[in-house]
Amino acid sequence: MQKILTNYSSLTKIIDSAKSAEYLLFTVHGETDDTALSLTDLQNVAENATQGYRRLTTIVLRIATIQPSSDQDTMEMLLNTISRVETQIGAWTRSIEEVVTEWSLYE
């Protein structure tokens, strides 16, 4: 259960960071040919992290409602989702950091 909560927390932070950086980039520099790729990258990070959050939530709810206990396939889906999310967290974080650094957003 701790792993699930940790992933929820990480995904929430990534979504928030990506959307905050996207907003700041847009408000400071606008949407231009120069910023378009960075804005798209940040949108993609937020969308992909949101999809991971939703998938994790869907599986957790499914496990909670299966009685008397969840089946092996559902547990395997949960473990695969956790593994996929944990694999992506570092890449998503680096993508956000690259945009923030490139555009000096928080200086």
PyRosetta script that sets phi, psi and omega in degrees:
from pyrosetta import init, pose_from_sequence

init()
pose = pose_from_sequence("MQKILTNYSSLTKIIDSAKSAEYLLFTVHGETDDTALSLTDLQNVAENATQGYRRLTTIVLRIATIQPSSDQDTMEMLLNTISRVETQIGAWTRSIEEVVTEWSLYE")
pose.set_psi(1, -36.1)
pose.set_omega(1, -179.7)
pose.set_phi(2, -61.8)
pose.set_psi(2, -38.3)
pose.set_omega(2, 179.5)
pose.set_phi(3, -62.9)
pose.set_psi(3, -39.1)
pose.set_omega(3, 178.9)
pose.set_phi(4, -64.6)
pose.set_psi(4, -47.0)
pose.set_omega(4, 179.6)
pose.set_phi(5, -63.5)
pose.set_psi(5, -38.6)
pose.set_omega(5, 177.5)
pose.set_phi(6, -63.1)
pose.set_psi(6, -42.4)
pose.set_omega(6, 178.0)
pose.set_phi(7, -65.6)
pose.set_psi(7, -40.9)
pose.set_omega(7, 176.1)
pose.set_phi(8, -58.0)
pose.set_psi(8, -45.7)
pose.set_omega(8, -179.2)
pose.set_phi(9, -63.0)
pose.set_psi(9, -46.3)
pose.set_omega(9, 179.9)
pose.set_phi(10, -62.7)
pose.set_psi(10, -44.5)
pose.set_omega(10, -179.8)
pose.set_phi(11, -63.9)
pose.set_psi(11, -41.3)
pose.set_omega(11, 178.5)
pose.set_phi(12, -61.9)
pose.set_psi(12, -43.4)
pose.set_omega(12, 178.9)
pose.set_phi(13, -64.1)
pose.set_psi(13, -41.1)
pose.set_omega(13, 179.8)
pose.set_phi(14, -64.7)
pose.set_psi(14, -45.7)
pose.set_omega(14, 179.0)
pose.set_phi(15, -60.5)
pose.set_psi(15, -46.4)
pose.set_omega(15, 179.6)
pose.set_phi(16, -62.6)
pose.set_psi(16, -45.2)
pose.set_omega(16, -179.4)
pose.set_phi(17, -63.9)
pose.set_psi(17, -42.9)
pose.set_omega(17, -179.9)
pose.set_phi(18, -64.7)
pose.set_psi(18, -44.4)
pose.set_omega(18, -179.1)
pose.set_phi(19, -69.8)
pose.set_psi(19, -36.0)
pose.set_omega(19, 177.2)
pose.set_phi(20, -65.0)
pose.set_psi(20, -45.2)
pose.set_omega(20, 179.2)
pose.set_phi(21, -65.5)
pose.set_psi(21, -40.1)
pose.set_omega(21, 177.7)
pose.set_phi(22, -60.8)
pose.set_psi(22, -46.7)
pose.set_omega(22, 179.8)
pose.set_phi(23, -61.8)
pose.set_psi(23, -46.2)
pose.set_omega(23, -178.5)
pose.set_phi(24, -64.8)
pose.set_psi(24, -44.0)
pose.set_omega(24, 178.3)
pose.set_phi(25, -59.8)
pose.set_psi(25, -44.7)
pose.set_omega(25, -179.2)
pose.set_phi(26, -65.7)
pose.set_psi(26, -44.3)
pose.set_omega(26, -176.8)
pose.set_phi(27, -71.7)
pose.set_psi(27, -32.3)
pose.set_omega(27, -178.5)
pose.set_phi(28, -84.0)
pose.set_psi(28, -42.3)
pose.set_omega(28, -172.5)
pose.set_phi(29, -113.2)
pose.set_psi(29, -11.5)
pose.set_omega(29, -179.6)
pose.set_phi(30, 75.0)
pose.set_psi(30, -178.9)
pose.set_omega(30, 177.6)
pose.set_phi(31, -100.9)
pose.set_psi(31, 103.8)
pose.set_omega(31, -178.4)
pose.set_phi(32, -126.5)
pose.set_psi(32, 176.9)
pose.set_omega(32, 175.1)
pose.set_phi(33, -60.5)
pose.set_psi(33, -34.1)
pose.set_omega(33, -179.5)
pose.set_phi(34, -70.3)
pose.set_psi(34, -36.4)
pose.set_omega(34, -175.8)
pose.set_phi(35, -93.4)
pose.set_psi(35, -13.5)
pose.set_omega(35, -172.9)
pose.set_phi(36, -55.3)
pose.set_psi(36, -46.3)
pose.set_omega(36, -178.4)
pose.set_phi(37, -65.1)
pose.set_psi(37, -42.3)
pose.set_omega(37, 179.4)
pose.set_phi(38, -65.8)
pose.set_psi(38, -41.0)
pose.set_omega(38, 177.4)
pose.set_phi(39, -62.6)
pose.set_psi(39, -42.0)
pose.set_omega(39, 178.6)
pose.set_phi(40, -65.0)
pose.set_psi(40, -42.3)
pose.set_omega(40, 178.3)
pose.set_phi(41, -59.2)
pose.set_psi(41, -44.2)
pose.set_omega(41, 179.8)
pose.set_phi(42, -66.1)
pose.set_psi(42, -40.4)
pose.set_omega(42, 176.3)
pose.set_phi(43, -60.6)
pose.set_psi(43, -44.5)
pose.set_omega(43, -179.4)
pose.set_phi(44, -63.3)
pose.set_psi(44, -41.2)
pose.set_omega(44, 177.8)
pose.set_phi(45, -60.6)
pose.set_psi(45, -48.2)
pose.set_omega(45, -179.4)
pose.set_phi(46, -61.9)
pose.set_psi(46, -43.1)
pose.set_omega(46, -179.6)
pose.set_phi(47, -65.8)
pose.set_psi(47, -44.7)
pose.set_omega(47, -179.8)
pose.set_phi(48, -65.8)
pose.set_psi(48, -40.2)
pose.set_omega(48, 177.2)
pose.set_phi(49, -66.4)
pose.set_psi(49, -37.4)
pose.set_omega(49, 176.7)
pose.set_phi(50, -63.7)
pose.set_psi(50, -41.5)
pose.set_omega(50, 177.3)
pose.set_phi(51, -62.5)
pose.set_psi(51, -40.9)
pose.set_omega(51, 176.8)
pose.set_phi(52, -62.4)
pose.set_psi(52, -41.4)
pose.set_omega(52, 178.6)
pose.set_phi(53, -62.4)
pose.set_psi(53, -46.2)
pose.set_omega(53, -179.2)
pose.set_phi(54, -64.3)
pose.set_psi(54, -43.2)
pose.set_omega(54, 179.6)
pose.set_phi(55, -62.2)
pose.set_psi(55, -44.9)
pose.set_omega(55, 178.6)
pose.set_phi(56, -60.5)
pose.set_psi(56, -44.6)
pose.set_omega(56, 179.6)
pose.set_phi(57, -62.9)
pose.set_psi(57, -44.1)
pose.set_omega(57, -179.8)
pose.set_phi(58, -59.7)
pose.set_psi(58, -44.5)
pose.set_omega(58, -179.2)
pose.set_phi(59, -69.1)
pose.set_psi(59, -40.9)
pose.set_omega(59, 178.6)
pose.set_phi(60, -62.3)
pose.set_psi(60, -42.9)
pose.set_omega(60, 177.6)
pose.set_phi(61, -64.3)
pose.set_psi(61, -38.4)
pose.set_omega(61, 178.2)
pose.set_phi(62, -62.9)
pose.set_psi(62, -43.3)
pose.set_omega(62, 179.0)
pose.set_phi(63, -63.1)
pose.set_psi(63, -40.7)
pose.set_omega(63, -178.9)
pose.set_phi(64, -66.3)
pose.set_psi(64, -28.0)
pose.set_omega(64, -176.1)
pose.set_phi(65, -97.3)
pose.set_psi(65, -11.2)
pose.set_omega(65, 178.0)
pose.set_phi(66, -78.1)
pose.set_psi(66, 125.2)
pose.set_omega(66, -178.6)
pose.set_phi(67, -124.5)
pose.set_psi(67, 144.6)
pose.set_omega(67, 2.7)
pose.set_phi(68, -78.7)
pose.set_psi(68, -20.6)
pose.set_omega(68, 176.1)
pose.set_phi(69, -153.0)
pose.set_psi(69, 162.4)
pose.set_omega(69, -177.5)
pose.set_phi(70, -74.2)
pose.set_psi(70, 153.3)
pose.set_omega(70, -179.4)
pose.set_phi(71, -85.5)
pose.set_psi(71, 167.9)
pose.set_omega(71, -176.8)
pose.set_phi(72, -62.7)
pose.set_psi(72, -38.4)
pose.set_omega(72, -179.6)
pose.set_phi(73, -62.7)
pose.set_psi(73, -41.3)
pose.set_omega(73, 179.4)
pose.set_phi(74, -67.4)
pose.set_psi(74, -41.4)
pose.set_omega(74, 177.9)
pose.set_phi(75, -64.0)
pose.set_psi(75, -37.1)
pose.set_omega(75, 177.7)
pose.set_phi(76, -66.2)
pose.set_psi(76, -40.3)
pose.set_omega(76, 176.1)
pose.set_phi(77, -60.2)
pose.set_psi(77, -41.3)
pose.set_omega(77, 178.9)
pose.set_phi(78, -62.6)
pose.set_psi(78, -47.8)
pose.set_omega(78, -179.4)
pose.set_phi(79, -63.2)
pose.set_psi(79, -40.3)
pose.set_omega(79, 177.5)
pose.set_phi(80, -65.1)
pose.set_psi(80, -40.3)
pose.set_omega(80, 179.0)
pose.set_phi(81, -65.5)
pose.set_psi(81, -45.1)
pose.set_omega(81, 177.8)
pose.set_phi(82, -59.6)
pose.set_psi(82, -45.1)
pose.set_omega(82, 179.9)
pose.set_phi(83, -62.1)
pose.set_psi(83, -43.9)
pose.set_omega(83, 179.9)
pose.set_phi(84, -64.0)
pose.set_psi(84, -44.0)
pose.set_omega(84, 179.8)
pose.set_phi(85, -63.6)
pose.set_psi(85, -47.0)
pose.set_omega(85, -178.4)
pose.set_phi(86, -63.6)
pose.set_psi(86, -33.2)
pose.set_omega(86, 177.2)
pose.set_phi(87, -67.3)
pose.set_psi(87, -36.2)
pose.set_omega(87, -175.9)
pose.set_phi(88, -83.6)
pose.set_psi(88, -24.5)
pose.set_omega(88, -174.1)
pose.set_phi(89, -54.8)
pose.set_psi(89, -45.8)
pose.set_omega(89, -179.9)
pose.set_phi(90, -62.3)
pose.set_psi(90, -43.5)
pose.set_omega(90, -179.6)
pose.set_phi(91, -66.0)
pose.set_psi(91, -42.5)
pose.set_omega(91, 178.9)
pose.set_phi(92, -63.4)
pose.set_psi(92, -43.3)
pose.set_omega(92, 179.8)
pose.set_phi(93, -61.8)
pose.set_psi(93, -44.8)
pose.set_omega(93, 178.7)
pose.set_phi(94, -63.4)
pose.set_psi(94, -38.8)
pose.set_omega(94, 178.4)
pose.set_phi(95, -60.3)
pose.set_psi(95, -44.0)
pose.set_omega(95, 178.6)
pose.set_phi(96, -64.3)
pose.set_psi(96, -46.8)
pose.set_omega(96, -179.3)
pose.set_phi(97, -60.2)
pose.set_psi(97, -38.5)
pose.set_omega(97, 179.4)
pose.set_phi(98, -62.6)
pose.set_psi(98, -44.0)
pose.set_omega(98, 179.3)
pose.set_phi(99, -66.6)
pose.set_psi(99, -44.2)
pose.set_omega(99, 179.8)
pose.set_phi(100, -60.0)
pose.set_psi(100, -43.4)
pose.set_omega(100, -179.9)
pose.set_phi(101, -68.3)
pose.set_psi(101, -47.7)
pose.set_omega(101, -177.7)
pose.set_phi(102, -56.9)
pose.set_psi(102, -39.4)
pose.set_omega(102, -176.3)
pose.set_phi(103, -101.8)
pose.set_psi(103, 5.1)
pose.set_omega(103, 179.7)
pose.set_phi(104, 47.9)
pose.set_psi(104, 52.8)
pose.set_omega(104, -170.6)
pose.set_phi(105, -73.1)
pose.set_psi(105, -29.0)
pose.set_omega(105, -174.7)
pose.set_phi(106, -115.3)
pose.set_psi(106, 28.9)
pose.set_omega(106, 178.6)
pose.set_phi(107, -99.8)
pose.dump_pdb("model.pdb")
